[in-house]
Amino acid sequence: MYTFLFQGSGVNLFATERTFPSQSLLDLLLTLLWASMLVIAPVCGQSDELILQASYPVFEGDSLVLRCLEKERAKLTEVTFYKNQMPLTSSKKGSDLSITKATLSNSGQYHCSAKRSSFWSFVLSKIEAETVAVRVQELFSLPILRSTTLQPSEGTPVILSCETQLPPEKANIQLHFFFFRDSRIILSGQKRDSTLQLTKVWKEDSGSYFCEAKAVTSRIWKMSHPVRIEVRRVPVSGIQLETQPPGGQVTEGQTLVLLCSVAGGTGDITFSWHKEGSEAILKKKTQRSLVAEFEISTMRESEAGKYYCAADNTDNPLRSRPVSISMNIPVSPPLLTFSVPETQMFVGKVVELQCDSQRGSAPILYRFYHEGKIMKNSSAPFGGAASFNLSLTEQHAGSYFCEADNGVGVQFSKVLTLSVKVPVSRPFLTIRKATIGDMVELRCEAETGTTPILYRFFHQGIILGSGWAHLGEAAFLNLSLTAEDSGIYSCDADNGIGPQLSEGVKFPVTVPTGKRRGLLAGGVSLGLLGFLGLTGVALLLYFRTRRRSGQSFALVLPRSPAIPGSQERSQVELEPTYFNDPGQQSRIHSPAFADLGLTVNPVIRDVVYAEVQNSQQKKRRYRQPHIDATTHPGFLCCVL
């Protein structure tokens, strides 16, 4: 029995004993060959001749290089690296292991193993290096998100900060910071002062916030733990309604602005405007502001009343006090009226002038104008019309208009013309002395009075004739006198306001001496031949029906129409009209008087003079007495 013991390279080999009883030579040779193989077989284990090198210090993102070396710089083959006893990679040629970007997970226990060959042995031996602890350090710490408050009120600022720390060896590393709310990025930056200021936060800004820090060069990023921020809403308070223009006084057609404001309240506030007595919402606005306005561009009279507004940012609306809106209505164009008709406008007449604006806010100030100058101011405190009385004089004639003013607007009436008629003064009658057979002129004139003026001449109360004249002109009547024409004469003047009668003028007719004797002889003959009277009446009736002859008087009148201020005068002979029919009256009609609307009294031709010429061309006068067709129908008398 043989026993073998081998030792080499610090590794003890197990001894093996084998007994060879009567074995053949071939078996012996095989046994020796087996023993030689055991001598040259490699032995695995740690050896101080193999070294594992690692770069140090190693930070996240840095390159990690592991190198397996033999002290004698022998050539190594089949190098294998291990981490925590687990093989990583194997290389038949290289002796390095490189990790491009190290992470914290690359930390651990590393060692390597390799095979080497010696010069005296053609057999490769496997050796292992001692274990080396590799630690990859953090490039920066895990960031922490901090907030100035976790329950801010709406509208207040909040400052967020993302805090982390770089090691001194990596102080030059630049970091980028990102902030998130509910996984949605809200801001990113590139500053080491990793803060974010939210100027104002609102209810919708509530949520889960976190931040992220990222190294620019190594692309290492880390995220903080989330932080819950809850934004609190402040209810509205201190609501009020204001108006523009202030005071609630608005002119019709003007723009009204209703300003609704609250003293406090956060977030979106819903404003609404209302009018008392109506369920309808005039306007509704939602905005993030403490003041809102509603504009009514064109105000109408029907929109006057009380208004209020409401504000709400929760479920509890707040209502303002009502504000009264009153309407200032501009005055309408006034109407100027006179209390009496134009035909009755004469001196001394009391006339009421009234100015009335049918529409407009009180009080209303009225002004009355005469010829463009203010003559009267009158106020209507409660609206309506204003008036005043005017006792007419000649100076009141002219144009009139009135003005209405209530401080909102001014309006003027139409212009009216007022004509003041002046009653005629008492006329003066003048008669030139004359004798029988002469033509006498009666002159009648009034010094004052509105033209045209109708003049009438009377003898013993009986109308002799009438005619028209302008102021400053006289009326004339020419008569061929007889002895019976003696008596009292008078005249009157009338311009439609009222007639004025002159004083009576006693006019004696002078009879020449020769004619007196003739008249006496004629009287005696008349007494003796009275019986011939009836014959004379018959003859007179016969001649009157056959012809008309003779002229009794001439009336001097202007030839031209009535023109005030005209000084030109002319005479027109007006022929009287004779009627032998006792049922008719002799009249003169004036177209001018009729056009003015004045009453024309019929002028009765009471005395008619006839001229009878004999063959010797001697004139004899016969007087036809007064004929009153109304009181003495069918009666006719005469004196021969």
Disulfide bonds with the S-S distance in Angstrom:
Cys68-Cys112 1.93
Cys162-Cys211 2.01
Cys260-Cys309 2.07
Cys355-Cys402 2.02
Cys444-Cys491 1.98
